[in-house]
Amino acid sequence: MESDNKLAVLIDGDNIPSAHVKEMMEEIAKYGNPTIKRIYGDWTKPSLARWKNMLLENAITPVQQYAYTQGKNATDSAMIIDAMDILYSGKVNGFCLVSSDSDFTRLATRLREAGMTVIGIGEKKTPDPFIVACDKFIYVEILKNQNETRELAVPSDKRSKKAELDKITPKVVQLISSTISDLADEDGWAFLGDVGNLLQKKQPNFDSRNYGFEKLTPLIKSIGGFEIEQRENQRGRFTLVYVRISP
């Protein structure tokens, strides 16, 4: 997405932790301008009181939704109705749905059918159907780890945080290899930017930060079995990175 795209950020207050709202908003800003920011929940509940100061600091509008019926999630319904109203208003180019609830799977699918880009943010417990319904899905835990890494000064603590990261499994290596092969020229080289984009399409929750790397290049370097080459573009203004599977 272009950085000047307008985004509607809709947060499920019942199914997302409040501790890292600042990090979430900083992440969302990478993908566009969050012109609409709303959070849904029953604000009469003491459990949502911790959100109060964070909403003021990040200019997020709270939407009150009473739980009319026991066992039914009225918050989900309000968020879905608002999303469709915003869609038909034509005021945004994309949506960011912040929740770990699979109930928003159909909403994400419907928004994408309407030509909207949909970014999901949730915890690692988020069910796969919601993840794959989004164009991109970002784990809250990664944003949490980034913030804690900046604050930590004790090496042992850094090691403990590193242990929480996902492991680079043979399945991950195969995904990267097959994606490079899909895009490779006659000599086996593929532009790394295209590789990253296709990885995202194949697996919306693929993120090098899940494995402890800020970018895709160092992740691929750490795996081994790949060659990386830097080339200047025709005007010599930018360096382009290409990758191929080692012969």
Secondary structure as the mmCIF struct_conf table of DSSP 4:
data_model
#
loop_
_struct_conf.conf_type_id
_struct_conf.id
_struct_conf.beg_label_comp_id
_struct_conf.beg_label_asym_id
_struct_conf.beg_label_seq_id
_struct_conf.end_label_comp_id
_struct_conf.end_label_asym_id
_struct_conf.end_label_seq_id
TURN_TY1_P TURN_TY1_P1 SER A 3 ASP A 4
STRN STRN1 LYS A 6 ASP A 12
TURN_TY1_P TURN_TY1_P2 GLY A 13 ASP A 14
BEND BEND1 ASN A 15 ILE A 16
BEND BEND2 SER A 18 SER A 18
TURN_TY1_P TURN_TY1_P3 ALA A 19 HIS A 20
HELX_RH_AL_P HELX_RH_AL_P1 VAL A 21 ILE A 28
TURN_TY1_P TURN_TY1_P4 ALA A 29 TYR A 31
STRN STRN2 ASN A 33 GLY A 41
TURN_TY1_P TURN_TY1_P5 TRP A 43 THR A 44
BEND BEND3 LYS A 45 LYS A 45
HELX_RH_3T_P HELX_RH_3T_P1 PRO A 46 TRP A 51
HELX_RH_AL_P HELX_RH_AL_P2 LYS A 52 GLU A 57
TURN_TY1_P TURN_TY1_P6 ASN A 58 ALA A 59
HELX_LH_PP_P HELX_LH_PP_P1 ILE A 60 ILE A 60
STRN STRN3 THR A 61 GLN A 64
BEND BEND4 THR A 69 THR A 69
TURN_TY1_P TURN_TY1_P7 GLN A 70 GLY A 71
HELX_RH_AL_P HELX_RH_AL_P3 ALA A 74 SER A 89
TURN_TY1_P TURN_TY1_P8 GLY A 90 GLY A 90
BEND BEND5 ASN A 93 ASN A 93
STRN STRN4 GLY A 94 VAL A 98
BEND BEND6 SER A 100 SER A 100
HELX_RH_3T_P HELX_RH_3T_P2 SER A 102 PHE A 104
HELX_RH_AL_P HELX_RH_AL_P4 THR A 105 GLU A 113
TURN_TY1_P TURN_TY1_P9 ALA A 114 GLY A 115
STRN STRN5 THR A 117 GLY A 122
TURN_TY1_P TURN_TY1_P10 LYS A 124 LYS A 125
HELX_RH_AL_P HELX_RH_AL_P5 ASP A 128 ALA A 133
BEND BEND7 CYS A 134 ASP A 135
STRN STRN6 LYS A 136 TYR A 139
HELX_RH_AL_P HELX_RH_AL_P6 VAL A 140 GLU A 151
HELX_RH_AL_P HELX_RH_AL_P7 PRO A 155 LYS A 162
TURN_TY1_P TURN_TY1_P11 ALA A 163 GLU A 164
BEND BEND8 LEU A 165 LEU A 165
HELX_LH_PP_P HELX_LH_PP_P2 ASP A 166 LYS A 167
HELX_RH_AL_P HELX_RH_AL_P8 PRO A 170 LEU A 183
TURN_TY1_P TURN_TY1_P12 GLU A 186 ASP A 187
BEND BEND9 GLY A 188 GLY A 188
STRN STRN7 ALA A 190 PHE A 191
HELX_RH_AL_P HELX_RH_AL_P9 LEU A 192 LYS A 202
TURN_TY1_P TURN_TY1_P13 PRO A 204 ASN A 205
HELX_RH_3T_P HELX_RH_3T_P3 SER A 208 TYR A 211
TURN_TY1_P TURN_TY1_P14 GLY A 212 GLY A 212
BEND BEND10 GLU A 214 LYS A 215
HELX_RH_AL_P HELX_RH_AL_P10 LEU A 216 ILE A 223
BEND BEND11 GLY A 225 GLY A 225
STRN STRN8 PHE A 226 GLU A 232
TURN_TY1_P TURN_TY1_P15 GLN A 234 ARG A 235
BEND BEND12 GLY A 236 PHE A 238
STRN STRN9 THR A 239 ILE A 245
#
